[in-house]
Amino acid sequence: MNSSTSAHPYALDVRARTEEISANSHFGPVEHILIPGTATQTAEQVRLFLGSFSHWMTRQDAVRVDLLAAIERLVDDTFGGIVHRPFLTALYTAQRL
């Protein structure tokens, strides 16, 4: 199974990323670290964050405004106005030879 169809997102497939970097003779041994974090956002911040993505920006104005307003209401009504979005940053390092 290749990394594009595996159960793990591309960057989190440590074995595949390490093998990919190691296959290049320009780098030494690969080290990796996974850094967990949480982004806490208000309903308005969620709306502004989502609205900054190009696939939202390219929607017709009325559709975009209505959908983002619905998401903002969802955050307010379902999550008490605050969402906690967990994330995991994958960092791979290797010395250039």
Order of alpha helices (4+ residues) and beta strands (2+ residues): alpha-beta-alpha-alpha-alpha-beta
